Amino acid sequence: MKPLKLATAFLGLLFVFSLALSHDAPARETANTAVYISYDTQSLEELSNVKGTEPLVEALEKSQDDFVRAHAAQLLGECGDPLAVDPLISALDDKSLYVRAYAACSLAEYSDPKIVGRLAETLKDAEPFVRANTAWALGRLKDPRAVQPLIGALSDETPEVRANAAWALGEIGERAAVERLKGALDDEDASVRENSEQALKKIMGEPI
């Protein structure tokens, strides 16, 4: 079973909703700073194509609109600029759970050594939506330092979090996770059982 990257589905739905509310306000510039004031995220994406990382960081840090910040976090994951890492890490503390989830997913596109430790902390976020996306991100990073936090996430109360944690442990491939994954084969949720089985096959290279 594929991991459940939940943030993408949310943003697609909210994008449609935001367009219905959009007044197509333009982006305006003051001095050397681009200030984003529109609900129309297509304008934000066009601005990022012309100006690079700076307007996206500006939107992530200063926009009052949760949707704009979430979309900025997504685009910062796609731009590949290491300067996006620190703003994305800061966004893991955003008041919006969707911004936090997108920041976690976007950090999976970077290799900065401080990312894994910060995502491990985010596995304890109050919102299961954020925890599930964070587990996905740690699986993408494939860093052995994430093994113990992900083993802990196999006991999460939310099945989507447990399922993503099992998948992530398979992606990392450390044998330290084997015993706990074997225990997850008896999980009450089918997706957790399936992901645990697939993870064990990846780690052990043999049928369970």
C-alpha positions as CSV (number, residue, x, y, z in Angstrom):
1,M,0.0,0.0,0.0
2,K,1.3,3.5,-0.8
3,P,1.7,6.0,2.0
4,L,-1.0,8.4,2.7
5,K,0.3,11.9,1.8
6,L,-2.7,13.8,3.0
7,A,-1.7,17.4,2.5
8,T,-2.0,17.3,-1.3
9,A,-5.6,16.3,-1.3
10,F,-6.5,19.0,1.1
11,L,-4.8,21.8,-0.8
12,G,-6.5,20.8,-4.0
13,L,-9.9,21.1,-2.4
14,L,-9.0,24.4,-0.7
15,F,-7.6,25.8,-3.9
16,V,-11.0,25.5,-5.6
17,F,-12.7,27.1,-2.6
18,S,-10.2,30.0,-2.5
19,L,-10.7,30.8,-6.2
20,A,-14.4,31.3,-5.5
21,L,-13.4,33.9,-2.9
22,S,-10.7,35.6,-4.9
23,H,-10.8,39.2,-5.8
24,D,-7.8,38.8,-8.0
25,A,-5.8,41.4,-6.1
26,P,-2.4,42.0,-7.6
27,A,0.9,41.4,-5.8
28,R,2.5,44.7,-4.9
29,E,6.1,45.6,-4.2
30,T,7.6,47.9,-1.6
31,A,11.3,48.7,-2.0
32,N,13.1,45.4,-2.5
33,T,10.3,43.3,-0.9
34,A,7.5,41.5,-2.7
35,V,4.3,41.6,-0.6
36,Y,1.6,39.1,-1.5
37,I,-2.0,40.3,-0.9
38,S,-4.1,38.0,-3.1
39,Y,-6.1,34.9,-2.4
40,D,-5.3,33.8,-6.0
41,T,-2.5,31.3,-5.5
42,Q,-1.8,31.2,-9.3
43,S,-0.5,34.7,-8.8
44,L,1.8,33.5,-6.0
45,E,3.2,30.7,-8.2
46,E,3.7,33.1,-11.1
47,L,5.5,35.5,-8.7
48,S,7.8,32.7,-7.5
49,N,8.7,31.8,-11.1
50,V,9.9,35.4,-11.7
51,K,11.4,36.3,-8.3
52,G,12.6,33.0,-6.9
53,T,12.5,32.0,-3.2
54,E,12.2,35.4,-1.6
55,P,8.5,36.1,-2.3
56,L,7.5,32.6,-1.2
57,V,9.3,33.0,2.1
58,E,7.7,36.4,2.5
59,A,4.3,34.9,1.9
60,L,5.0,32.0,4.3
61,E,6.1,34.3,7.1
62,K,3.8,37.3,6.7
63,S,0.6,36.3,5.0
64,Q,-2.4,36.3,7.3
65,D,-4.2,33.8,5.1
66,D,-3.7,30.1,6.0
67,F,-4.2,29.0,2.4
68,V,-1.6,31.3,1.1
69,R,0.9,30.2,3.7
70,A,0.2,26.5,2.9
71,H,0.7,27.0,-0.8
72,A,3.9,29.0,-0.2
73,A,5.2,26.1,1.9
74,Q,4.3,23.6,-0.9
75,L,6.2,25.7,-3.5
76,L,9.2,26.1,-1.3
77,G,9.5,22.3,-1.4
78,E,9.5,22.4,-5.1
79,C,12.0,25.3,-5.6
80,G,15.0,23.3,-4.4
81,D,16.6,26.4,-2.7
82,P,18.4,25.6,0.5
83,L,17.4,29.0,1.8
84,A,13.9,27.6,2.1
85,V,14.9,25.2,4.9
86,D,14.9,27.5,7.9
87,P,11.6,29.2,7.0
88,L,10.0,25.8,6.5
89,I,11.4,24.6,9.8
90,S,9.9,27.6,11.5
91,A,6.6,26.9,9.7
92,L,6.3,23.6,11.7
93,D,5.1,25.8,14.5
94,D,2.5,27.7,12.4
95,K,-0.9,28.1,13.9
96,S,-2.5,26.3,10.9
97,L,-2.2,22.5,10.9
98,Y,-2.2,22.6,7.1
99,V,0.8,24.9,6.9
100,R,2.6,22.6,9.4
101,A,1.7,19.6,7.3
102,Y,2.9,21.2,4.0
103,A,6.1,22.4,5.7
104,A,6.9,18.9,6.8
105,C,6.3,17.4,3.3
106,S,8.4,20.1,1.7
107,L,11.3,19.6,4.1
108,A,11.5,16.0,2.7
109,E,13.0,17.6,-0.4
110,Y,16.1,18.9,1.4
111,S,19.1,17.2,3.0
112,D,20.0,19.7,5.8
113,P,21.1,17.6,8.8
114,K,18.8,19.6,11.2
115,I,15.6,18.6,9.4
116,V,15.3,15.0,10.8
117,G,15.5,16.0,14.4
118,R,12.9,18.8,13.9
119,L,10.5,16.4,12.1
120,A,10.9,13.9,14.8
121,E,9.6,16.5,17.2
122,T,6.7,17.2,14.8
123,L,5.7,13.5,15.0
124,K,4.2,14.6,18.4
125,D,2.1,17.4,16.9
126,A,-1.4,17.6,18.4
127,E,-3.0,17.1,15.0
128,P,-3.0,13.6,13.4
129,F,-3.0,15.2,9.9
130,V,0.4,16.8,10.7
131,R,1.7,13.6,12.3
132,A,0.8,11.5,9.2
133,N,2.4,13.8,6.8
134,T,5.5,14.1,9.0
135,A,5.9,10.3,9.0
136,W,5.6,10.4,5.2
137,A,8.3,13.0,5.1
138,L,10.7,11.0,7.3
139,G,10.2,8.1,5.0
140,R,11.2,10.2,2.0
141,L,14.4,11.3,3.8
142,K,15.4,7.7,4.6
143,D,17.6,8.9,7.5
144,P,18.4,6.2,10.1
145,R,18.1,8.8,12.9
146,A,14.3,8.7,12.3
147,V,13.9,5.0,13.1
148,Q,13.2,5.3,16.8
149,P,10.7,8.2,16.5
150,L,8.9,6.3,13.8
151,I,8.9,3.1,15.9
152,G,7.2,5.2,18.5
153,A,4.7,6.4,15.9
154,L,3.6,2.8,15.3
155,S,1.7,3.3,18.6
156,D,-0.1,6.4,17.5
157,E,-3.8,6.5,18.1
158,T,-4.5,7.4,14.5
159,P,-4.3,4.6,11.9
160,E,-3.1,6.9,9.1
161,V,-0.1,7.9,11.3
162,R,0.7,4.3,12.1
163,A,0.4,3.2,8.4
164,N,2.7,6.0,7.3
165,A,5.2,5.2,10.0
166,A,5.3,1.5,8.9
167,W,5.9,2.6,5.3
168,A,8.6,5.0,6.3
169,L,10.4,2.4,8.3
170,G,10.5,0.2,5.3
171,E,11.9,3.0,3.2
172,I,14.7,3.5,5.7
173,G,15.4,-0.2,5.9
174,E,17.0,-0.5,9.3
175,R,16.7,-3.9,11.0
176,A,16.2,-2.2,14.4
177,A,12.5,-1.7,13.3
178,V,11.9,-5.4,12.6
179,E,10.4,-6.6,15.9
180,R,8.1,-3.6,16.3
181,L,6.9,-4.0,12.6
182,K,6.2,-7.7,13.3
183,G,4.0,-6.6,16.2
184,A,2.2,-4.2,13.9
185,L,1.1,-7.2,11.7
186,D,-1.6,-7.6,14.3
187,D,-2.8,-4.0,14.1
188,E,-6.6,-3.5,13.9
189,D,-6.2,-1.4,10.8
190,A,-5.7,-3.2,7.5
191,S,-3.5,-0.4,6.0
192,V,-1.1,-0.6,9.0
193,R,-0.9,-4.4,8.6
194,E,-0.3,-4.2,4.9
195,N,2.4,-1.5,5.2
196,S,4.1,-3.3,8.0
197,E,4.3,-6.5,5.9
198,Q,5.7,-4.6,2.9
199,A,8.2,-2.9,5.2
200,L,9.4,-6.2,6.7
201,K,9.9,-7.6,3.2
202,K,12.0,-4.6,2.2
203,I,14.1,-4.8,5.3
204,M,14.5,-8.6,5.5
205,G,14.5,-9.3,1.8
206,E,12.4,-12.4,2.3
207,P,8.7,-13.4,2.9
208,I,7.4,-12.9,6.3
